[in-house]
């Protein structure tokens, strides 16, 4: 019997919500076509079409008629490097590092607003059940943000145990648009602190002063933005002084129990490749160790190759992907 003859589809619509591996035929026939494998969470199976959400959040639509094999597979294997952590733990830790100025509970969902400064502080964090049917919950979300003159966003995650692939699928079916995808990376803190970096000249402060803000990529920072940047259990700002009062490099640190969150690590374009980002990270890591932290986390966009290379060298690895879904545009008024 050929290898093709041993293939078997062992999944059904009853497996929606489970992690699956499927093989499908892309082509007119077994001899003329080719096989393509997809692994992810089965988020729907309707009208002869399967939708599988992969680790990176991308949804793949697969005609049932093209399936040649399929099975339920175990949850994604645990990360072998760095600190062990659940998605929910890291979601809550990262949320505390970008505190909104206003929030409200909708069941287990948290609605967050900060006059539009950073989507992380202006989106719903849905860790559990909203206490309402989904359509009613999303209506309440849109009403809450609309009252504040803000678009409604829902922050979701994929790629780890306990993430929200099913919710992603439901949002997409309702026309919500995924605008941003990034990843949360985690790693041990001590190796970062031990990097060979000259700490001389790095200034640490509890507040973001005018010089620090002059290097920060977001210009025209408002009072609300300063409240968000300064919020968190234990916040530090690092700066490497530069010419004309503008730092050559900056960084932000939030220490929260065993976790240290790094953000806003930025270097002047003309000063790059001198190790300044490594120096800032090392100094902040040493400060976090002094406060009892042992693990680090950071958020990096998927297309930022330079940052990803730097953080990988420091021992950080991707834990999960996260996404911001924007509410659908309102339907045009009838004429």
N, C-alpha and C positions, 0 to 999 in steps of 0.2 A: 504494500500500500504506500502511496506517495505521502510526502509530508503534508501536502495540501489536504489529502484525504483524512488525516488525523485531526485537522482543525475542527473546533466545535464552538458554537456560540452558547455560552452558559450564563448569560445575563438576561434579565427581563426588565420591564418597566418597574417591577417591584424593587429593583436595586437602585432606584434614584436616591441620591444622597451618599452612595458608597463610592469608594475609590475603585476604578476599573482599569483594565487594560484591554484594548480592542485592536483588532487588525481588520483593515478594510481593503477592498480591491478598488484601485483607481484605474479604470480602463474598461474596455468593452468585454474582455474575457480574461481568464486566468493566464492564457498564453500571451495575449497582447498587452495586458495591463501590468501593474505592479502593486505590491502590497505596501501599505502605510500603517504604522503603529501609533496609537495615541494612548497616553496614560493620564488620568486625572479623575476628577469627581464627576459622576454622572448627574447632571443637574436637571435634565428633563428627558422625556421620551414620549413625544406626542406626534400623532398623525404620521407615523412612519419615519420620524427624524429624531436621532439622539443628539443631545448637546452635552459635550464633555468640557469641563473647565480645567485647564491645565494649571500647573504650579504657578506660572507667571500671570495667571488671570485671564489669558486668552481663551475664548470659547470656540470650540470646534464643532461644527454641525456635520453630522454623518448620516446619510440615508440608511435606514435599516436594511434596505435591499443590497447594500454594498458590503455588509458585514460578512467576514469569513471566520472570525474567531472573537471571543470575548469572555472575560472572566473577572470576578471580583478579586482584588489584590489587597494585601495588607496596607495599612497606613504608611505614608512616607517614612522611610527609616530615620531613626533619630540621628541628629547631627553627631559626628564623632569628635569634632574639635570644639573647644570653647566651653563655656558654662551651659549647663542644662537649664532650660527654661520653657515654660508653656507659652503658647500664644497669648493667652489672657494676661499672664503676668507682665509680659513685655508690652502689651497694648496699654495696660494701666500705667506702667512706669513711664512710657513715652508720652501718654496723655498728661501726666503730672508735670512733665517738662515743658509743655506748651499750654499752660493753663489759660482758659478763656476768662473774660471779665464777667461773663454771664453764662449761666447754665441752668438747665431744667431737666428733670427726669420724666421719661415716658416709659413706664415699666422699667425694664433693664437697659433701656437705651438712654444715652446722655446727649442732650441737645446743647451745643456749645456755640457761643458767639463772641466775637471780639472786633466788631466794626470792620470785618473783612480782612484783618491782618493774619495771614497764613491760613490755609485751608485746615491745618491741623487743629486750630482753635476756632474754626468756623464750620464745623461739620458734625454730623451725628456719629457717635461711637456706639455701635449696636452690639453690645456684649450680652446677648440673651434675648428674652422675649419682651416685646414692647407692651404686652398686655392688651393688645387690640389686634384684630385681623390686619394683615399687612396693608391692604389698600387704605383702611382707616388710619393706620399709623402714619403712612406716607402723606396722607392728606393733612394730618395734624402737624407733621414736620414742615410741610410747605407753608402752612398757615403761620407757624411760629417764626420761620425765617422771613417770610413775606412781611410780617408786622415790623420787622427790623430793617427792611429795605435790603435784604441780602438774598442771594440765590441759595436754594437748599442743596446741600451736599451730604452724602452718606459715605463715611469711610469704612471700607471693608478690607479683608485680608484673604489671601490664598496661599496654599503651599505648605501648610503645617497642620498638625493635628488640632482640631477645634476651630479652624478658620471658616470663612463664610462663603464658600463656593455656591451654595444653594441660594443665598441671598443675592449674590452677584447675578445669578441667572434670573431670579425674579425681577430684579431691578431692570435688567436689560430687556426682559419681555414687556416691561411697562414703559419703555422708551427712555429710561435714565441713561445718560451718556458718561462713559468712563473717560475722564479728562487727564488724569495723572496716575501713573504707576511708578512706584519706587520700591525699594527694599529696605528692610530693617536688618542690619548686620549685628552680630554679637561676637565677643571675644574676651579672652582673659585680660585682665588689666595690667598685671605685673610685667608681662613682656613689653607692653607699650611704655611703661615707666622706665624700663631698663634700656630703651633704645639709646644709642650713643647720640646725644644731642646736647649742645651747649645751652644751659638754661640762662646764661648771663644775658641780661637785657630784656627778658620776658617779664612784663609787668602784669600782676594779677590784681583784679579789682572786683568788688561786689556789685558795681554798677557799670552800665555801658555809658561812658562819657562821650563828649562830642568827638574826640579823636577816634575812638573805637567805631562810632557810628559813621564816620567819614570813610572808613574802609568797608563797612558792611554793604552787601550788594543791594539791599533795599534802601532806596533813597527817600528822603522826606518822611522819616519815621515819626509817627504821631505819639501822643501821650498814651493812647491805648496800646500801641505796639510796644512801647517801653514797659508797660505793665506786663505784657505777655513775655517779653524777653527776660524781665527780672523775676518772673514768677517761677516757683518750683521750690523743692525742699531746701536745697543749698546751691546757690547759683554763683558761678565765677565767670569773669571775662578776662581773657588773656590778650595781650597786645605786644608786638615787637615794634618799638618806636622806629619811625622812618623820617624821611625828609619832609619839611614843611608841615610838621605836626600830624601827618597822616601815617598810621602804622604800616609797616611792610607786611605784617601778617596779624591775624586775629583768630580767636576761637572762643567758644562758649561751652561751659560745663555745667551739668546739673547732677549733683550727687543725691542719691535717693536710696538709702539702705545699702544693699550690696551692689547696687547698680550705679554706674557713671555714664551719663549721656553726653556725647560730644556733638556739637553743632556749630554752624557758622565758621568753619575753618576755611579762611580765605587768605590768599596771598596776592600781593600786587603783581600784575603781569610781568613787570620788568625784574621782579625778584624771585621768580619761580625757578625750580630746580637747584635751589641752594640749601634745601633741607629745612626751610622755615616751618612748613606744615608739620613735619616730624617733630621739630623742636617744640612747637605749641602743643601738639598732642602729648608729648612726653611730660612736659611740665604740668599740664592739666591732670594727666594720669597720676603723677606723683601726689598732687593735691588730693585727688580722690582716694588714693590709698591711705593717706594720712587721716582721712575721715572715716576709714573703715570699709570702703568699697572694695570689691574684688573682681567685678565683671564690668565690661563696657558694652555700650550699644551706640549705634549711630544710624542715620537714615541717608541713603544715597540713591540718586535717580539712576535708572537703568542705562541711560545713555551717557553717563559721566564716566568715561573710560579711565581718565587720569585718577580720579578719586578712588575708583574701585581697585585699581592697581595698587595705589598707596595703602589702602586699608587692608587689602589681602596680604601685603608684605608684613603688616603689623599683626597678622594672625586673626583678623576678623573674617567671618564667613556669613553668608546670607542665611537668615533664619526663616523669614517669610516675606512675601510681597504684599504691599498694601496699595489701595486704589481709592480714588475719590470719584464718586458718581454724582453728576449734576442732574438736577431735576429736568424733565423735558420742557422744551419751550411751550408756552401756552398755545392752545389751538387758535387759529385765526377766527376772529368774530364772523358770524354769519352775516351776509349782506341781505 
